[in-house]
Amino acid sequence: MKTRLILIFLVWGFANSAIDIEKVDTLKFINSQKIVHLSGHLLLPAAIAYSGYGSNWKSAAKVMLASNLVDADHFLSKPIYDPDRCSIGTHPLHSLPAIGIYSAMTLNQRTQELGIGLLTHMAVDFVDCLNTKERLGTLKSPEIYRDPVNTYSLSHLIIWYGLAQFSEIESRHMFALSIGWEVLELQLPFKFAQESYLNKFCDVFFNSLGFYIGKNNIR
């Protein structure tokens, strides 16, 4: 119970700090983007390992976190770091053929953890590409792709982590409520409900992730 409470407070504090930063107009988008990007590379692989690999989650998490070394191919670019550059399709280990190889790796038990880690890394970089294009005003079809992951995503994870502590709530309830809410938002006139379709998909993903982490934590 003590560990569970510490985890909740840490994640909740992280979410609040992210939201506080967003309140500063001059830093709103760029800092939010950095937080989402870095937490995606560090926290998301660990969360996926914890929710999907049971007692072996620590070993899986180490492999998935090690997959971030794929960013070594940034050293082949000039400049090495460009905040307005999209990694996907630019760096050799972030190319579509490479992503195809990472996908195939998930089908083999020996390489599955590394493959999942690499695909997770690519997914986080893809989100960063969308956020960069939105920041630069070059994003096409914003109603589909706009703001796929943001600080509200942490709230989705936290809420369903908490709800998972109730044994009466099962996976079918989580999916029914998650999808039902996303459909309801299409009819709500409030600003927070004006989301892209990719954001809705990511919301359901984080609901599921928080739920399964919560269920694993009470076993």
Buried (B, 14 or more C-beta within 10 A) or exposed (E): EEEBEEBBEEBBEBBEEBBEBBEEEEEEBBBBBBBBBEBBBEBBBBBBBBBBBEEEBEEBBBBBBBBBEBBEBBEEBEEEEEEEBBBBEBBEBBBEEBBEEBBEBBEEEEBBBBBBBBBBBBBBBBBBBBBBBBBEEEBEEEEEBBBBBBBBBBBBBBBBBBBBEEEEBEEEEBBEBBBEBBEEBEEEEEEEEBBBBBBBEBBBBBBBBBBBBBBBBEE
